[in-house]
Structures are given as C-alpha cells and as structure tokens.
C-alpha cells in the first residue's frame, strides 16, 4: 500500500503562517481527493474549514478537487496547491 492518510491541519497552519495574510483578497485551493480522505480519516474536515475561516476572515475562498499524483495507476500522495490573489500595493 503506497498511500497513508496524513493529518491535514499542521501543514496548512504552517503554510498560512508563511503567507502575508493581510494582502490576500481571495484564495483558490486545488486539493486532491486523498486530502479529503485524509481529513475524513483524521476527523479534521471541520477543523480545516475552521482554520480557513479564522486565518482569512471575510476573504472569499473557493476549492476544487483534483486527483493527486498518479504512479503506475495509483494515486500515491496528498497534494494541494493554493492560488492566493493579493491586493496591489
């Protein structure tokens, strides 16, 4: 078995901490189905949703599902890509 569900909370907290949240005007997230399954396995679906709401209050957010990375016909890892649109200085 190549896949192991990894907690989604700590990695996202670190990513948000590294981002200048004061300039974000919208956030688009592309995360794979394995991220969703991992959040479900660790009972983190609501925790992650709350983190987005607390980190970027009042900021429009949208997410899209993807299919992770494929190796020999199997999805093997959890991937998420953010596109943060920032306010022009």
WOWODA-V286511 format. One record per residue. N is the residue number from 1. OMEGA is omega as a letter, one per 40 degrees, with the letter a starting at -180 (none if undefined). NEAR is the number of other ideal C-beta (glycine too) atoms within 10 Angstrom. D_LAST is the distance of its C-alpha to the last C-alpha in whole Angstrom. Layout:
[[N;OMEGA;NEAR;D_LAST] [N;OMEGA;NEAR;D_LAST]]
This chain:
[[1;a;4;48] [2;a;9;45] [3;i;14;42] [4;a;11;42] [5;a;15;40] [6;i;14;37] [7;a;14;35] [8;a;23;32] [9;a;14;30] [10;i;9;30] [11;i;13;28] [12;i;22;26] [13;i;13;25] [14;a;10;24] [15;i;13;22] [16;i;18;20] [17;a;9;20] [18;a;8;19] [19;i;16;16] [20;a;9;13] [21;a;15;14] [22;a;7;11] [23;a;12;8] [24;i;19;11] [25;i;12;12] [26;a;14;15] [27;i;20;18] [28;a;14;20] [29;i;17;23] [30;i;15;26] [31;a;22;29] [32;i;19;32] [33;i;13;36] [34;i;23;37] [35;i;26;34] [36;i;16;35] [37;i;15;38] [38;i;20;37] [39;i;22;36] [40;a;12;39] [41;a;14;41] [42;a;15;39] [43;a;8;39] [44;a;19;35] [45;a;12;34] [46;i;9;33] [47;i;14;32] [48;i;20;29] [49;i;13;29] [50;i;12;28] [51;i;16;26] [52;a;16;24] [53;a;12;24] [54;a;9;24] [55;a;18;21] [56;a;18;19] [57;i;8;20] [58;a;5;20] [59;i;15;17] [60;i;11;19] [61;i;16;21] [62;a;10;24] [63;i;15;26] [64;i;10;28] [65;i;12;31] [66;a;15;32] [67;i;10;35] [68;a;20;34] [69;a;13;36] [70;i;10;39] [71;i;10;42] [72;i;6;46] [73;a;5;45] [74;i;11;44] [75;a;18;40] [76;i;14;40] [77;a;15;36] [78;a;22;34] [79;i;15;30] [80;i;17;27] [81;i;11;24] [82;i;16;21] [83;i;11;18] [84;i;19;15] [85;a;12;12] [86;i;13;9] [87;i;10;6] [88;a;5;4] [89;none;4;0]]
